[in-house]
């Protein structure tokens, strides 16, 4: 078996970017941080630094498709961001992942856990990134035949 490198997932919001990272075996997702957006150049630089510092082999960028499956302006922005990451991180795979409803699912989970509104606002992006990453990791494990125990 080849050595797996960590995966990093991004939930791109207009104000914040939620960031999640996998364990060293690339099996489980954990929150890493939430980045407050300051501008494309600085945002990309911070993500590049995170990826390099943590030996990331794959960056997954959430692709916000509409419920119909069609792409809107958010999807176009995600594709553009992913393209910039590919140029900044040679040797690192940058993939897009359908993130439909991850933010809604994250909100529901925090509401059911009675998380206060102010805390939800700060945490929803990181939780959405975890959901994106875990979905990606689970599908990859299933595709390899190793996802079930």
C-alpha positions as CSV (number, residue, x, y, z in Angstrom):
1,X,0.0,0.0,0.0
2,X,1.3,3.4,-0.9
3,X,1.7,6.0,1.8
4,X,-1.3,8.4,2.0
5,X,-0.8,12.1,2.6
6,X,-3.3,14.3,4.4
7,X,-6.2,15.9,2.7
8,X,-7.3,19.4,3.3
9,X,-10.9,20.5,2.6
10,X,-12.2,24.1,2.1
11,X,-15.7,25.4,2.5
12,X,-15.5,28.8,0.7
13,X,-17.8,31.4,2.1
14,X,-18.0,35.0,1.3
15,X,-16.7,36.1,4.7
16,X,-14.9,33.0,6.0
17,X,-13.3,29.8,4.7
18,X,-13.8,26.7,6.8
19,X,-10.8,24.4,6.8
20,X,-10.7,20.7,7.8
21,X,-7.9,18.2,7.6
22,X,-7.7,14.5,7.6
23,X,-5.7,12.3,9.9
24,X,-2.3,11.0,8.6
25,X,-4.0,7.9,7.2
26,X,-6.6,10.0,5.3
27,X,-9.5,8.3,6.9
28,X,-11.2,10.8,9.2
29,X,-11.8,14.6,9.1
30,X,-11.1,17.0,11.9
31,X,-11.6,20.8,12.0
32,X,-8.5,22.8,11.5
33,X,-9.5,26.4,11.5
34,X,-11.7,29.1,10.0
35,X,-10.0,31.8,7.9
36,X,-11.5,35.2,7.8
37,X,-11.3,36.3,4.2
38,X,-9.2,39.4,3.5
39,X,-8.6,39.1,-0.3
40,X,-7.9,36.4,-2.9
41,X,-4.1,36.8,-2.8
42,X,-3.8,36.6,1.0
43,X,-6.5,33.8,1.3
44,X,-4.6,31.7,-1.2
45,X,-1.3,32.3,0.5
46,X,-2.7,31.2,3.9
47,X,-4.1,28.0,2.4
48,X,-0.8,27.3,0.6
49,X,1.1,27.7,3.9
50,X,-1.4,25.3,5.7
51,X,-1.0,22.7,2.9
52,X,2.8,22.8,2.9
53,X,3.1,22.8,6.7
54,X,0.9,19.7,7.1
55,X,2.2,17.6,4.2
56,X,-1.1,17.8,2.3
57,X,-1.4,15.7,-0.9
58,X,-4.9,16.7,-1.8
59,X,-7.0,19.8,-1.4
60,X,-10.7,19.4,-1.8
61,X,-12.6,22.6,-2.6
62,X,-16.3,22.5,-1.9
63,X,-18.3,23.1,-5.1
64,X,-21.6,24.8,-4.2
65,X,-24.0,23.4,-6.8
66,X,-27.7,24.4,-6.9
67,X,-30.2,21.8,-5.7
68,X,-30.9,21.1,-9.4
69,X,-27.2,20.2,-9.9
70,X,-26.6,23.3,-12.0
71,X,-23.7,25.6,-11.3
72,X,-24.2,29.2,-10.3
73,X,-21.9,32.1,-9.4
74,X,-20.6,30.3,-6.3
75,X,-19.6,27.3,-8.3
76,X,-17.7,29.5,-10.8
77,X,-15.9,31.2,-7.9
78,X,-15.0,27.8,-6.4
79,X,-13.6,26.6,-9.8
80,X,-11.6,29.8,-10.2
81,X,-10.2,29.5,-6.6
82,X,-9.3,25.8,-7.3
83,X,-7.5,26.8,-10.4
84,X,-5.4,29.4,-8.5
85,X,-4.6,26.7,-5.9
86,X,-3.4,24.3,-8.6
87,X,-0.9,26.8,-9.9
88,X,0.3,27.6,-6.4
89,X,0.6,24.0,-5.2
90,X,2.3,21.9,-7.9
91,X,2.4,18.3,-6.9
92,X,-0.7,18.6,-4.8
93,X,-4.0,17.4,-6.3
94,X,-6.8,20.0,-6.1
95,X,-10.3,18.5,-6.5
96,X,-13.8,19.9,-6.5
97,X,-16.4,18.2,-4.4
98,X,-20.2,18.6,-4.4
99,X,-21.0,20.4,-1.2
100,X,-24.8,20.8,-1.7
101,X,-26.5,21.1,1.7
102,X,-23.3,20.8,3.8
103,X,-23.8,24.2,5.4
104,X,-27.5,23.4,6.0
105,X,-26.5,20.1,7.6
106,X,-23.9,21.8,9.7
107,X,-26.4,24.4,10.9
108,X,-28.9,21.7,11.8
109,X,-26.3,19.8,13.7
110,X,-25.4,22.8,15.8
111,X,-29.1,23.8,16.3
112,X,-29.9,20.3,17.6
113,X,-26.9,20.6,19.9
114,X,-28.2,23.9,21.2
115,X,-25.2,25.9,20.1
116,X,-25.7,29.6,20.5
117,X,-26.2,31.8,17.5
118,X,-22.8,33.6,17.8
119,X,-20.9,30.4,18.1
120,X,-22.8,28.8,15.2
121,X,-21.9,31.7,13.0
122,X,-18.2,31.2,13.8
123,X,-18.3,27.4,13.6
124,X,-20.5,26.6,10.6
125,X,-17.8,27.0,8.0
126,X,-15.4,24.6,9.7
127,X,-18.1,22.0,10.3
128,X,-19.2,22.3,6.7
129,X,-15.5,21.7,5.7
130,X,-15.5,18.6,7.9
131,X,-18.6,17.3,6.2
132,X,-17.1,17.9,2.7
133,X,-13.9,16.2,3.7
134,X,-15.5,13.2,5.4
135,X,-17.8,12.7,2.4
136,X,-14.8,12.7,0.1
137,X,-12.8,10.3,2.3
138,X,-15.7,7.9,2.7
139,X,-16.3,7.8,-1.1
140,X,-12.6,7.2,-1.7
141,X,-12.5,4.4,0.8
142,X,-15.6,2.8,-0.7
143,X,-14.2,3.1,-4.2
144,X,-11.0,1.3,-3.1
145,X,-13.1,-1.4,-1.5
146,X,-11.8,-0.6,2.0
147,X,-14.5,1.7,3.2
148,X,-16.5,-0.9,5.2
149,X,-15.6,-2.9,8.2
